[in-house]
C-alpha cells in the first residue's frame, strides 16, 4: 500500500512539475490564469512559507518568467551591478542565487522618477529569450548565458512611437519562428524571424496610432490565426500568416491603454482605465481566411482598469476598479457587475489559480480571495517584505506550487503547495 502511495505522490509531483513553467507575461497562454491545482486555500497570518528572497532584481515593475529551474526578470541599476543601466537577470529557482546578468543598455528615464524603470517581462522560448526595453529596443539573447544575438530599435527602424507619455511596456510574443511586437506610429505591428531579426511582415493602421502598453494575444477563428492587440485608441486583429489587418475598432482612447486583451474562443475583451471601460467582441470567420467582429457590448465602465490587469475565471471577469484597490466581478457575456468592494490601498494586480484570486496591492499587501461571483471575501493577506519605497506594480506569478513576487530590487519566492 505504501508503494502505491509513493507512486501517487510521484505522479502528483510530476503533474505539478509539468505545469511549473511561466515562460512569459501572464503565463503560457497570456491569460493570467494558472492551471495548477492543489494550492493552499488559506495562508498563515505572516503569509505562506518563504522559500527564499534574493537581491539584485533592480529597480522596476517587470514581472518574472519561470522556465527550467530559472527565474528571469528585467531591472535597472540592480544592486549586483555598479551602474544604473538596464539588465536582464537570471536567478536559480531553488536557491534564489543570481546566476548571471546581461546589460541591455541605458535605463528608461522620465521626469517623474516613479514612472521610470523596467516594465516589460522577458519571453523565454527555448534557447532564445526576448525582451523589450522602455527605450524601444527589442533584444534577442541566449537563454543560457544572456549573450545578445541581435537587437532592433522599434523607433529608429520601424518609425515606432508611443501613444502616451511613458516608455514601452509590451512583452514580445513568440509564435513559431516569429517574434511579434507593436512599435506603433508608422508600423502598428511587426513580425520578425526570431533567430535573425529579419522582417517577415509589417501591419499599419491608417491613422498611425501610437503604441499602447498591452501585449499581443494569439487567437484562432475558423482556422485563421489572429493576433489580437490594442494600441493607443484602437483594438485590432492581424492575420498571423501575412500581417493583414482583418479588423479594428475604436472607442479605446484613454490617457493610456494598458490591460492585455482577454481571448476565449471567438470572444475578445478589451479594457482601458481613466474612465474608458471595457468592450466585448465576437470574431466571425469569413471567406478566404478573413475575419470580422461584431460588438456584444462597449464602454462598460464597470470594467475600467488601469494597469492591474483582468482575469477570466469561469464565466466571470475579475480585476481592479481603475487603480483604487477595489476589486470587481463582472459577468463576461452580459457585462453585469456582480460585486465591487474596497479591499486595499493603491492599485491592485491579479492572477488566478485553483479557483482563487491572488491580489497584489501597490502598498505592499498580498491577498488571497475566492474567485466567485457570489461575494468578495479576503481569506488571507500578508505584508510583502521590503515594500514601501516605490509602488508595487509588478504582477505576481504562480508556477510549480510557488508564488513569486517582485518588490523593487528583491525577488521573493513562497511555497503555496498544499501538503
C-alpha positions as a LaTeX table, in Angstrom:
\begin{tabular}{lrrr}
\hline
Residue & $x$ (\AA) & $y$ (\AA) & $z$ (\AA) \\
\hline
Unk1 & 0.00 & 0.00 & 0.00 \\
Unk2 & 2.84 & 2.37 & 0.88 \\
Unk3 & 4.41 & 1.80 & $-2.54$ \\
Unk4 & 1.16 & 2.82 & $-4.23$ \\
Unk5 & 1.04 & 5.94 & $-2.08$ \\
Unk6 & 4.61 & 6.76 & $-3.04$ \\
Unk7 & 3.74 & 6.28 & $-6.72$ \\
Unk8 & 0.72 & 8.55 & $-6.32$ \\
Unk9 & 2.88 & 11.25 & $-4.73$ \\
Unk10 & 5.37 & 10.97 & $-7.58$ \\
Unk11 & 2.60 & 11.25 & $-10.16$ \\
Unk12 & 1.21 & 14.33 & $-8.43$ \\
Unk13 & 4.66 & 15.92 & $-8.26$ \\
Unk14 & 5.25 & 15.09 & $-11.93$ \\
Unk15 & 1.97 & 16.77 & $-12.82$ \\
Unk16 & 2.97 & 19.83 & $-10.85$ \\
Unk17 & 6.39 & 19.87 & $-12.48$ \\
Unk18 & 4.74 & 19.67 & $-15.89$ \\
Unk19 & 2.85 & 22.90 & $-15.16$ \\
Unk20 & 5.76 & 24.53 & $-13.37$ \\
Unk21 & 6.67 & 26.98 & $-16.11$ \\
Unk22 & 5.51 & 30.55 & $-16.62$ \\
Unk23 & 7.56 & 31.46 & $-19.70$ \\
Unk24 & 6.17 & 34.90 & $-20.46$ \\
Unk25 & 3.89 & 37.75 & $-19.43$ \\
Unk26 & 0.64 & 36.41 & $-17.87$ \\
Unk27 & 1.73 & 32.81 & $-18.27$ \\
Unk28 & 1.78 & 30.19 & $-21.04$ \\
Unk29 & $-1.43$ & 31.43 & $-22.72$ \\
Unk30 & $-1.20$ & 35.09 & $-21.60$ \\
Unk31 & $-4.42$ & 34.80 & $-19.60$ \\
Unk32 & $-3.03$ & 35.42 & $-16.13$ \\
Unk33 & $-4.70$ & 32.18 & $-15.02$ \\
Unk34 & $-2.61$ & 29.23 & $-13.89$ \\
Unk35 & $-3.81$ & 25.66 & $-14.47$ \\
Unk36 & $-2.21$ & 24.41 & $-11.26$ \\
Unk37 & $-4.26$ & 22.76 & $-8.54$ \\
Unk38 & $-3.60$ & 21.55 & $-5.02$ \\
Unk39 & $-2.64$ & 25.00 & $-3.73$ \\
Unk40 & $-3.18$ & 26.40 & $-0.25$ \\
Unk41 & $-6.74$ & 27.54 & 0.47 \\
Unk42 & $-5.59$ & 29.95 & 3.16 \\
Unk43 & $-2.30$ & 31.31 & 4.47 \\
Unk44 & $-0.82$ & 31.78 & 7.92 \\
Unk45 & $-1.07$ & 35.33 & 9.26 \\
Unk46 & 2.54 & 36.00 & 8.27 \\
Unk47 & 1.97 & 34.55 & 4.79 \\
Unk48 & 2.99 & 31.28 & 3.13 \\
Unk49 & 6.41 & 29.79 & 3.87 \\
Unk50 & 9.13 & 31.96 & 2.32 \\
Unk51 & 11.46 & 29.66 & 0.41 \\
Unk52 & 13.97 & 32.37 & $-0.49$ \\
Unk53 & 14.47 & 36.03 & $-1.16$ \\
Unk54 & 17.08 & 37.42 & $-3.50$ \\
Unk55 & 18.58 & 40.83 & $-4.07$ \\
Unk56 & 19.71 & 42.09 & $-7.44$ \\
Unk57 & 16.46 & 42.34 & $-9.41$ \\
Unk58 & 16.99 & 46.05 & $-9.86$ \\
Unk59 & 14.55 & 48.93 & $-9.89$ \\
Unk60 & 11.47 & 48.14 & $-11.92$ \\
Unk61 & 7.95 & 46.86 & $-12.34$ \\
Unk62 & 8.69 & 43.90 & $-14.61$ \\
Unk63 & 7.11 & 40.61 & $-13.68$ \\
Unk64 & 9.06 & 37.33 & $-13.83$ \\
Unk65 & 9.30 & 34.37 & $-16.18$ \\
Unk66 & 9.99 & 30.90 & $-14.74$ \\
Unk67 & 11.43 & 28.20 & $-17.01$ \\
Unk68 & 13.54 & 25.07 & $-16.48$ \\
Unk69 & 14.59 & 25.87 & $-12.93$ \\
Unk70 & 15.47 & 29.51 & $-13.66$ \\
Unk71 & 13.71 & 32.80 & $-12.89$ \\
Unk72 & 14.14 & 35.79 & $-15.22$ \\
Unk73 & 13.26 & 39.45 & $-14.88$ \\
Unk74 & 14.41 & 42.88 & $-16.05$ \\
Unk75 & 15.59 & 45.74 & $-13.86$ \\
Unk76 & 17.51 & 49.00 & $-13.73$ \\
Unk77 & 20.55 & 49.52 & $-11.51$ \\
Unk78 & 20.46 & 46.12 & $-9.76$ \\
Unk79 & 22.35 & 46.04 & $-6.50$ \\
Unk80 & 24.65 & 43.42 & $-8.05$ \\
Unk81 & 25.80 & 45.89 & $-10.73$ \\
Unk82 & 27.97 & 49.01 & $-10.45$ \\
Unk83 & 25.98 & 51.22 & $-12.84$ \\
Unk84 & 22.41 & 52.44 & $-13.44$ \\
Unk85 & 21.82 & 50.62 & $-16.74$ \\
Unk86 & 19.05 & 48.15 & $-17.50$ \\
Unk87 & 19.73 & 44.40 & $-17.20$ \\
Unk88 & 18.15 & 41.04 & $-17.93$ \\
Unk89 & 18.70 & 38.98 & $-14.77$ \\
Unk90 & 18.66 & 35.22 & $-14.19$ \\
Unk91 & 18.20 & 33.53 & $-10.80$ \\
Unk92 & 18.27 & 29.91 & $-9.65$ \\
Unk93 & 14.73 & 28.77 & $-8.83$ \\
Unk94 & 15.80 & 26.54 & $-5.94$ \\
Unk95 & 18.01 & 28.97 & $-4.04$ \\
Unk96 & 17.38 & 32.44 & $-5.44$ \\
Unk97 & 21.07 & 32.84 & $-6.27$ \\
Unk98 & 21.70 & 35.23 & $-9.15$ \\
Unk99 & 23.34 & 33.19 & $-11.92$ \\
Unk100 & 24.08 & 35.97 & $-14.40$ \\
Unk101 & 23.06 & 39.41 & $-15.58$ \\
Unk102 & 23.18 & 40.86 & $-19.08$ \\
Unk103 & 23.32 & 44.57 & $-19.78$ \\
Unk104 & 20.59 & 45.73 & $-22.17$ \\
Unk105 & 21.54 & 49.41 & $-22.38$ \\
Unk106 & 20.70 & 52.72 & $-20.70$ \\
Unk107 & 17.68 & 52.70 & $-18.42$ \\
Unk108 & 14.46 & 54.40 & $-19.48$ \\
Unk109 & 14.21 & 57.87 & $-17.94$ \\
Unk110 & 11.19 & 60.04 & $-17.15$ \\
Unk111 & 10.83 & 63.38 & $-15.33$ \\
Unk112 & 8.67 & 61.59 & $-12.77$ \\
Unk113 & 11.02 & 59.05 & $-11.16$ \\
Unk114 & 8.12 & 56.84 & $-10.13$ \\
Unk115 & 7.31 & 56.23 & $-13.80$ \\
Unk116 & 10.83 & 55.19 & $-14.76$ \\
Unk117 & 12.17 & 51.65 & $-14.66$ \\
Unk118 & 11.75 & 48.34 & $-16.45$ \\
Unk119 & 8.19 & 47.22 & $-17.07$ \\
Unk120 & 8.31 & 44.54 & $-19.79$ \\
Unk121 & 8.51 & 40.84 & $-18.87$ \\
Unk122 & 11.04 & 38.55 & $-20.62$ \\
Unk123 & 9.68 & 35.97 & $-23.07$ \\
Unk124 & 11.56 & 32.66 & $-22.83$ \\
Unk125 & 11.49 & 30.45 & $-25.94$ \\
Unk126 & 13.86 & 27.53 & $-25.57$ \\
Unk127 & 17.42 & 28.64 & $-26.26$ \\
Unk128 & 16.33 & 32.22 & $-27.00$ \\
Unk129 & 14.92 & 34.98 & $-24.79$ \\
Unk130 & 13.28 & 38.18 & $-26.00$ \\
Unk131 & 12.94 & 41.47 & $-24.14$ \\
Unk132 & 11.67 & 44.94 & $-24.99$ \\
Unk133 & 13.18 & 47.88 & $-23.12$ \\
Unk134 & 11.39 & 51.07 & $-22.15$ \\
Unk135 & 13.60 & 52.78 & $-24.75$ \\
Unk136 & 12.05 & 50.63 & $-27.54$ \\
Unk137 & 14.93 & 48.20 & $-28.06$ \\
Unk138 & 13.78 & 44.67 & $-28.95$ \\
Unk139 & 16.62 & 42.34 & $-27.98$ \\
Unk140 & 17.18 & 38.62 & $-28.60$ \\
Unk141 & 19.51 & 36.90 & $-26.11$ \\
Unk142 & 20.76 & 33.39 & $-25.42$ \\
Unk143 & 18.68 & 31.94 & $-22.60$ \\
Unk144 & 21.59 & 30.03 & $-21.07$ \\
Unk145 & 24.08 & 32.90 & $-20.92$ \\
Unk146 & 22.38 & 36.23 & $-21.59$ \\
Unk147 & 24.64 & 36.85 & $-24.57$ \\
Unk148 & 22.95 & 39.13 & $-27.11$ \\
Unk149 & 22.20 & 37.63 & $-30.54$ \\
Unk150 & 20.55 & 40.65 & $-32.19$ \\
Unk151 & 18.68 & 43.86 & $-31.41$ \\
Unk152 & 16.26 & 46.19 & $-33.21$ \\
Unk153 & 15.12 & 49.69 & $-32.36$ \\
Unk154 & 11.35 & 49.96 & $-32.81$ \\
Unk155 & 11.59 & 53.73 & $-33.12$ \\
Unk156 & 14.61 & 54.06 & $-35.41$ \\
Unk157 & 13.98 & 51.07 & $-37.67$ \\
Unk158 & 10.18 & 50.97 & $-37.82$ \\
Unk159 & 9.11 & 54.54 & $-37.09$ \\
Unk160 & 7.57 & 53.45 & $-33.83$ \\
Unk161 & 6.17 & 55.80 & $-31.23$ \\
Unk162 & 4.17 & 55.55 & $-28.04$ \\
Unk163 & 0.69 & 57.00 & $-27.89$ \\
Unk164 & 1.25 & 58.39 & $-24.39$ \\
Unk165 & 3.99 & 59.91 & $-22.28$ \\
Unk166 & 5.52 & 56.69 & $-20.97$ \\
Unk167 & 8.04 & 54.20 & $-22.31$ \\
Unk168 & 7.41 & 50.85 & $-23.98$ \\
Unk169 & 5.93 & 48.16 & $-21.74$ \\
Unk170 & 4.92 & 45.37 & $-24.13$ \\
Unk171 & 6.23 & 41.84 & $-23.65$ \\
Unk172 & 7.19 & 40.26 & $-27.02$ \\
Unk173 & 5.12 & 37.38 & $-28.38$ \\
Unk174 & 6.94 & 34.37 & $-29.84$ \\
Unk175 & 4.81 & 32.29 & $-32.18$ \\
Unk176 & 6.54 & 29.51 & $-34.09$ \\
Unk177 & 9.51 & 31.00 & $-35.92$ \\
Unk178 & 8.31 & 34.59 & $-35.41$ \\
Unk179 & 8.64 & 37.22 & $-32.69$ \\
Unk180 & 5.91 & 39.86 & $-32.89$ \\
Unk181 & 5.75 & 43.31 & $-31.29$ \\
Unk182 & 3.83 & 46.58 & $-31.64$ \\
Unk183 & 6.02 & 49.61 & $-32.48$ \\
Unk184 & 3.05 & 51.92 & $-33.09$ \\
Unk185 & 3.21 & 55.01 & $-35.32$ \\
Unk186 & 4.36 & 54.15 & $-38.84$ \\
Unk187 & 4.34 & 50.42 & $-38.04$ \\
Unk188 & 1.45 & 49.26 & $-35.91$ \\
Unk189 & 2.72 & 45.68 & $-35.67$ \\
Unk190 & 5.76 & 43.83 & $-36.99$ \\
Unk191 & 6.73 & 40.15 & $-37.23$ \\
Unk192 & 10.42 & 39.23 & $-37.32$ \\
Unk193 & 12.35 & 36.00 & $-37.77$ \\
Unk194 & 13.14 & 35.09 & $-34.19$ \\
Unk195 & 16.61 & 33.73 & $-34.96$ \\
Unk196 & 17.83 & 36.61 & $-37.13$ \\
Unk197 & 15.59 & 39.63 & $-36.52$ \\
Unk198 & 14.79 & 39.85 & $-40.24$ \\
Unk199 & 11.42 & 41.42 & $-41.02$ \\
Unk200 & 8.72 & 38.97 & $-42.18$ \\
Unk201 & 5.81 & 41.43 & $-42.45$ \\
Unk202 & 4.51 & 44.73 & $-41.13$ \\
Unk203 & 0.96 & 45.93 & $-40.50$ \\
Unk204 & $-0.12$ & 49.56 & $-40.14$ \\
Unk205 & $-3.46$ & 51.08 & $-39.21$ \\
Unk206 & $-4.45$ & 54.08 & $-41.41$ \\
Unk207 & $-4.26$ & 56.75 & $-38.70$ \\
Unk208 & $-0.85$ & 55.54 & $-37.44$ \\
Unk209 & $-1.88$ & 55.31 & $-33.77$ \\
Unk210 & 0.89 & 55.18 & $-31.20$ \\
Unk211 & 1.62 & 52.03 & $-29.24$ \\
Unk212 & $-0.18$ & 51.27 & $-26.01$ \\
Unk213 & 1.19 & 49.09 & $-23.20$ \\
Unk214 & $-0.59$ & 45.77 & $-23.81$ \\
Unk215 & 0.91 & 42.56 & $-25.18$ \\
Unk216 & $-0.35$ & 40.58 & $-28.17$ \\
Unk217 & $-2.58$ & 37.54 & $-27.57$ \\
Unk218 & $-3.00$ & 34.93 & $-30.34$ \\
Unk219 & $-6.41$ & 33.51 & $-31.24$ \\
Unk220 & $-7.78$ & 31.07 & $-33.81$ \\
Unk221 & $-11.03$ & 31.83 & $-35.66$ \\
Unk222 & $-12.38$ & 29.40 & $-38.24$ \\
Unk223 & $-8.88$ & 28.06 & $-38.85$ \\
Unk224 & $-7.30$ & 31.53 & $-39.19$ \\
Unk225 & $-4.68$ & 32.51 & $-36.63$ \\
Unk226 & $-5.22$ & 36.11 & $-35.48$ \\
Unk227 & $-3.01$ & 38.34 & $-33.32$ \\
Unk228 & $-5.23$ & 40.44 & $-31.04$ \\
Unk229 & $-3.80$ & 43.68 & $-29.66$ \\
Unk230 & $-4.58$ & 47.22 & $-28.55$ \\
Unk231 & $-2.86$ & 50.46 & $-29.46$ \\
Unk232 & $-3.42$ & 53.92 & $-28.01$ \\
Unk233 & $-7.07$ & 54.13 & $-29.03$ \\
Unk234 & $-7.73$ & 51.08 & $-31.20$ \\
Unk235 & $-8.17$ & 47.35 & $-30.84$ \\
Unk236 & $-7.25$ & 45.18 & $-33.80$ \\
Unk237 & $-6.84$ & 41.69 & $-35.18$ \\
Unk238 & $-3.95$ & 40.88 & $-37.53$ \\
Unk239 & $-3.65$ & 37.69 & $-39.61$ \\
Unk240 & $-0.61$ & 35.80 & $-38.40$ \\
Unk241 & 0.35 & 34.39 & $-41.79$ \\
Unk242 & 0.81 & 37.65 & $-43.69$ \\
Unk243 & 0.15 & 40.65 & $-41.42$ \\
Unk244 & $-3.17$ & 41.63 & $-42.97$ \\
Unk245 & $-5.26$ & 43.77 & $-40.62$ \\
Unk246 & $-8.51$ & 41.83 & $-40.51$ \\
Unk247 & $-10.48$ & 44.17 & $-38.27$ \\
Unk248 & $-10.11$ & 47.16 & $-35.98$ \\
Unk249 & $-12.31$ & 49.04 & $-33.50$ \\
Unk250 & $-12.06$ & 52.45 & $-31.86$ \\
Unk251 & $-13.60$ & 53.54 & $-28.54$ \\
Unk252 & $-10.42$ & 52.77 & $-26.61$ \\
Unk253 & $-8.92$ & 56.25 & $-26.41$ \\
Unk254 & $-7.66$ & 56.97 & $-22.89$ \\
Unk255 & $-4.69$ & 58.58 & $-21.17$ \\
Unk256 & $-3.03$ & 55.18 & $-21.58$ \\
Unk257 & $-4.32$ & 51.83 & $-22.84$ \\
Unk258 & $-2.63$ & 49.18 & $-20.71$ \\
Unk259 & $-4.51$ & 45.90 & $-19.95$ \\
Unk260 & $-3.65$ & 42.94 & $-22.16$ \\
Unk261 & $-6.67$ & 41.65 & $-24.14$ \\
Unk262 & $-8.54$ & 38.56 & $-22.96$ \\
Unk263 & $-9.29$ & 35.94 & $-25.60$ \\
Unk264 & $-11.61$ & 32.96 & $-25.14$ \\
Unk265 & $-12.53$ & 31.10 & $-28.28$ \\
Unk266 & $-14.01$ & 33.64 & $-30.68$ \\
Unk267 & $-14.51$ & 36.25 & $-27.93$ \\
Unk268 & $-12.20$ & 39.23 & $-27.33$ \\
Unk269 & $-12.37$ & 41.55 & $-24.32$ \\
Unk270 & $-10.61$ & 44.93 & $-24.43$ \\
Unk271 & $-10.37$ & 47.24 & $-21.42$ \\
Unk272 & $-8.78$ & 50.54 & $-20.51$ \\
Unk273 & $-8.77$ & 52.78 & $-17.47$ \\
Unk274 & $-9.19$ & 56.52 & $-16.96$ \\
Unk275 & $-12.96$ & 56.15 & $-17.15$ \\
Unk276 & $-12.96$ & 54.34 & $-20.50$ \\
Unk277 & $-14.19$ & 50.86 & $-19.56$ \\
Unk278 & $-14.37$ & 47.60 & $-21.49$ \\
Unk279 & $-15.84$ & 46.15 & $-24.67$ \\
Unk280 & $-16.62$ & 42.58 & $-25.67$ \\
Unk281 & $-16.37$ & 41.47 & $-29.31$ \\
Unk282 & $-17.02$ & 38.26 & $-31.20$ \\
Unk283 & $-14.71$ & 37.31 & $-34.06$ \\
Unk284 & $-16.55$ & 35.83 & $-37.02$ \\
Unk285 & $-14.81$ & 33.88 & $-39.83$ \\
Unk286 & $-15.33$ & 34.99 & $-43.40$ \\
Unk287 & $-14.28$ & 33.50 & $-46.77$ \\
Unk288 & $-10.60$ & 33.43 & $-47.81$ \\
Unk289 & $-9.31$ & 33.42 & $-44.24$ \\
Unk290 & $-10.71$ & 36.84 & $-43.37$ \\
Unk291 & $-12.30$ & 37.62 & $-40.00$ \\
Unk292 & $-14.71$ & 40.35 & $-38.92$ \\
Unk293 & $-16.03$ & 41.32 & $-35.50$ \\
Unk294 & $-19.39$ & 42.14 & $-34.04$ \\
Unk295 & $-19.84$ & 44.08 & $-30.82$ \\
Unk296 & $-21.58$ & 42.44 & $-27.87$ \\
Unk297 & $-21.20$ & 45.47 & $-25.60$ \\
Unk298 & $-18.99$ & 48.56 & $-25.40$ \\
Unk299 & $-17.72$ & 51.21 & $-22.98$ \\
Unk300 & $-18.78$ & 49.24 & $-19.92$ \\
Unk301 & $-17.49$ & 51.47 & $-17.12$ \\
Unk302 & $-17.58$ & 48.58 & $-14.65$ \\
Unk303 & $-14.54$ & 47.17 & $-16.49$ \\
Unk304 & $-12.36$ & 50.30 & $-16.31$ \\
Unk305 & $-8.91$ & 49.07 & $-15.34$ \\
Unk306 & $-5.62$ & 50.98 & $-15.46$ \\
Unk307 & $-2.70$ & 48.57 & $-15.17$ \\
Unk308 & $-3.52$ & 45.78 & $-12.71$ \\
Unk309 & $-4.97$ & 43.56 & $-15.42$ \\
Unk310 & $-8.16$ & 41.48 & $-15.59$ \\
Unk311 & $-8.54$ & 37.69 & $-15.42$ \\
Unk312 & $-11.35$ & 35.48 & $-16.67$ \\
Unk313 & $-12.24$ & 32.60 & $-14.34$ \\
Unk314 & $-15.20$ & 30.54 & $-15.46$ \\
Unk315 & $-17.77$ & 32.97 & $-16.81$ \\
Unk316 & $-16.66$ & 35.96 & $-14.76$ \\
Unk317 & $-14.09$ & 38.73 & $-15.02$ \\
Unk318 & $-12.07$ & 39.89 & $-12.00$ \\
Unk319 & $-9.85$ & 42.96 & $-11.71$ \\
Unk320 & $-9.29$ & 46.29 & $-10.01$ \\
Unk321 & $-11.60$ & 49.25 & $-10.50$ \\
Unk322 & $-9.21$ & 51.67 & $-12.22$ \\
Unk323 & $-6.27$ & 51.62 & $-9.75$ \\
Unk324 & $-8.21$ & 52.03 & $-6.50$ \\
Unk325 & $-7.59$ & 48.75 & $-4.72$ \\
Unk326 & $-11.27$ & 47.94 & $-5.25$ \\
Unk327 & $-11.71$ & 44.53 & $-6.89$ \\
Unk328 & $-14.73$ & 43.83 & $-9.07$ \\
Unk329 & $-16.54$ & 40.82 & $-10.52$ \\
Unk330 & $-18.38$ & 41.23 & $-13.84$ \\
Unk331 & $-20.20$ & 38.58 & $-15.86$ \\
Unk332 & $-18.39$ & 38.18 & $-19.17$ \\
Unk333 & $-21.27$ & 37.83 & $-21.58$ \\
Unk334 & $-23.62$ & 40.43 & $-20.10$ \\
Unk335 & $-21.16$ & 42.94 & $-18.61$ \\
Unk336 & $-23.27$ & 42.93 & $-15.45$ \\
Unk337 & $-21.43$ & 43.73 & $-12.23$ \\
Unk338 & $-21.74$ & 41.05 & $-9.57$ \\
Unk339 & $-19.86$ & 42.87 & $-6.82$ \\
Unk340 & $-17.31$ & 45.60 & $-6.19$ \\
Unk341 & $-15.62$ & 46.10 & $-2.84$ \\
Unk342 & $-12.81$ & 48.15 & $-1.38$ \\
Unk343 & $-10.05$ & 45.80 & $-0.27$ \\
Unk344 & $-6.72$ & 47.64 & $-0.13$ \\
Unk345 & $-4.75$ & 50.79 & $-0.78$ \\
Unk346 & $-3.42$ & 51.74 & $-4.20$ \\
Unk347 & $-3.65$ & 49.76 & $-7.42$ \\
Unk348 & $-4.18$ & 46.00 & $-7.42$ \\
Unk349 & $-2.80$ & 43.45 & $-9.87$ \\
Unk350 & $-4.32$ & 39.99 & $-10.10$ \\
Unk351 & $-3.56$ & 36.45 & $-11.22$ \\
Unk352 & $-5.69$ & 33.36 & $-10.61$ \\
Unk353 & $-5.13$ & 29.69 & $-9.83$ \\
Unk354 & $-7.13$ & 26.77 & $-8.49$ \\
Unk355 & $-10.30$ & 28.85 & $-8.18$ \\
Unk356 & $-8.64$ & 31.64 & $-6.18$ \\
Unk357 & $-7.54$ & 35.21 & $-6.87$ \\
Unk358 & $-4.03$ & 36.33 & $-5.90$ \\
Unk359 & $-4.24$ & 40.06 & $-5.28$ \\
Unk360 & $-1.12$ & 42.20 & $-5.07$ \\
Unk361 & $-1.71$ & 45.76 & $-3.84$ \\
Unk362 & 0.66 & 48.63 & $-4.59$ \\
Unk363 & 1.13 & 49.40 & $-0.89$ \\
Unk364 & 2.79 & 46.01 & $-0.32$ \\
Unk365 & $-0.15$ & 43.82 & 0.71 \\
Unk366 & $-0.61$ & 40.37 & $-0.84$ \\
Unk367 & $-4.10$ & 38.87 & $-0.58$ \\
Unk368 & $-5.98$ & 35.66 & $-1.35$ \\
Unk369 & $-9.71$ & 35.55 & $-2.22$ \\
Unk370 & $-12.08$ & 33.01 & $-3.70$ \\
Unk371 & $-12.93$ & 33.60 & $-7.37$ \\
Unk372 & $-16.68$ & 33.56 & $-7.04$ \\
Unk373 & $-19.48$ & 35.83 & $-8.28$ \\
Unk374 & $-21.36$ & 35.40 & $-5.00$ \\
Unk375 & $-19.36$ & 37.81 & $-2.85$ \\
Unk376 & $-15.86$ & 39.14 & $-2.20$ \\
Unk377 & $-14.07$ & 37.94 & 0.91 \\
Unk378 & $-10.36$ & 38.33 & 1.63 \\
Unk379 & $-9.42$ & 34.95 & 3.05 \\
Unk380 & $-5.78$ & 35.71 & 3.86 \\
Unk381 & $-3.29$ & 38.54 & 3.48 \\
Unk382 & 0.24 & 39.46 & 4.50 \\
Unk383 & 2.67 & 42.34 & 4.18 \\
Unk384 & 5.31 & 41.86 & 1.49 \\
Unk385 & 8.84 & 42.40 & 2.85 \\
Unk386 & 10.78 & 45.45 & 1.61 \\
Unk387 & 7.63 & 47.20 & 0.36 \\
Unk388 & 7.21 & 50.94 & 0.66 \\
Unk389 & 9.95 & 52.72 & $-1.30$ \\
Unk390 & 8.03 & 52.68 & $-4.58$ \\
Unk391 & 4.59 & 51.35 & $-5.57$ \\
Unk392 & 4.44 & 47.59 & $-6.03$ \\
Unk393 & 3.17 & 47.31 & $-9.60$ \\
Unk394 & 4.89 & 44.08 & $-10.69$ \\
Unk395 & 2.28 & 41.37 & $-11.26$ \\
Unk396 & 2.68 & 38.20 & $-9.16$ \\
Unk397 & 3.36 & 34.81 & $-10.76$ \\
Unk398 & 2.33 & 31.25 & $-9.85$ \\
Unk399 & 4.42 & 28.34 & $-11.09$ \\
Unk400 & 5.29 & 24.91 & $-9.72$ \\
Unk401 & 3.41 & 25.39 & $-6.47$ \\
Unk402 & 5.25 & 28.65 & $-5.80$ \\
Unk403 & 4.22 & 32.29 & $-5.63$ \\
Unk404 & 6.77 & 34.78 & $-6.99$ \\
Unk405 & 6.67 & 38.44 & $-6.03$ \\
Unk406 & 8.89 & 41.22 & $-7.34$ \\
Unk407 & 9.41 & 44.09 & $-4.89$ \\
Unk408 & 11.94 & 46.53 & $-6.33$ \\
Unk409 & 15.44 & 45.04 & $-6.09$ \\
Unk410 & 14.08 & 41.94 & $-4.33$ \\
Unk411 & 12.59 & 38.71 & $-5.62$ \\
Unk412 & 10.58 & 36.64 & $-3.14$ \\
Unk413 & 9.54 & 33.02 & $-3.61$ \\
Unk414 & 6.81 & 31.44 & $-1.44$ \\
Unk415 & 5.65 & 27.83 & $-1.08$ \\
Unk416 & 1.89 & 27.73 & $-1.73$ \\
Unk417 & 1.54 & 23.98 & $-2.37$ \\
Unk418 & $-0.95$ & 22.21 & $-0.12$ \\
Unk419 & 0.55 & 19.17 & 1.59 \\
\hline
\end{tabular}
